[in-house]
């Protein structure tokens, strides 16, 4: 947790009255914790800062690319070492990404941002209870901090396996240097934090402040974390608790979820999202929070205004993934093998990019509205379709059979996509494989697929077949199930040890 040890920064950029004896940092502020957390504005500033690491991960966007460039749906155009995840050629120093200036797209950014967020949440949880402010808002702020701390711990453990569980603010050096915990203990802490979040957060509704988590967001994260933890009864119970909310529902058109002009109404499906907004953004600040996905996914040459103001042609879908869709599937409409230039000319697949003649464009992050290159469409993190598919998998695995309830949950998602229900009578292995495939179609380019492959330990079977003329061979190894802990963090914390396969 080198980023914590370097500066001991309090939320909102206020420096703590502590200097690491090892690092000999200079204290730049005379505003110490004893004088902070006194007022409502202090508490609001503190929780706003706890959201900022989400922007660092999704704006970069390491939270999406670390997964998507590793998996079997999408691939990058080689541009200054952007292919190290695809080819599994990274090391514990993330040397290629660092040299190319792409750390913000790498797993190292996920580690750094997650522990930055955890540290800020710890200060909120410890200090805000003593703040003089409205009791209801205080309760919500503390609930948000518990939700975020669980989210950051879950994010780091699904990427790195056994990780540091940190539940104390770094007010003294002993609380800053912490060793790893087993993955089971990480999930135990996630459950504890989400229980607290569920008890304190408001119901999801149309009036919920943009980017703030609700009770249902905490329950949805609980359901997904429990699924990853193979705790099927808990996963199902929490997913069904989300569905009990009367406001949350599947939108009629899946494409509307990603429409910049419809993002407010899309909150009926988006339970929690990275809000790329200039006002009331995910961080609660008024500064612009954009992301790079529109520029990466759009065609090269800034010639397609329907995609966005500035696009580079750096991120494509595999032809085999495009072909895997039923032609009737509405979700396939968010992929394309041609595009219209600003002058009306149609550019077909073989001419989209020089890297390969079967490049498929990803259209989920089109943003023709924004007048500049700063993209303002949201990135879904948790949505109700995810909850339905979590429930389908958890029900089937828990009952050791594809029950009618499990069928009902997955078929609700398939019907929205305008494809047939799954055939009846499937055995458990085939049904769970169908759920994973459904997740692949539903959540492509949302930073989800790699973790489905690693949590089920099927990535070594799947990835070698995800190739094309640009990437004719891909060879993942068992050690790639989790990313290596950044060597910088191990160097800074003598209690931290590298994951065994990467030693």
Secondary structure, DSSP 8 states (H G I E B T S, - for coil): -HHHHHH-B-GGG-B-S---TTT------S--GGGSS-SHHHHHHHHHHHHHHHHHHHHH-HHHHHHHTTSSSEEE--SSSTTTTTTT---TT-HHHHHTT-GGGSHHHHHHHHHHHHHHHHHHHHHGGGS-S-HHHHHHHHHHHHHHHHHHHHHHHHHHSSEE---S-SSSHHHH---EE-HHHHHHHHHHHHHHHHHHS----TTS-TT---HHHHHHHHHHHHHHTT-HHHHHHHHHHHHT-SS----S-GGGGG-GGGTTGGGGTEEEEE---SSS-TTSSSS----SHHHHHS-TTS--TTTBSS----EEE-HHHHHHS-TT-GGGGGEESEEE-TTS-EEEHHHH-SS-TT-EEE-TT-BSS-SSS-----EEEEEHHHHHHHHHHHHHHHHTS--HHHHHHHHHHHHHTT-----TT--HHHHHHHHHHHHHHHSTTSS-HHHHHHHTT-HHHHGGG---SSS------GGGGS----HHHHHH-TT----GGG-
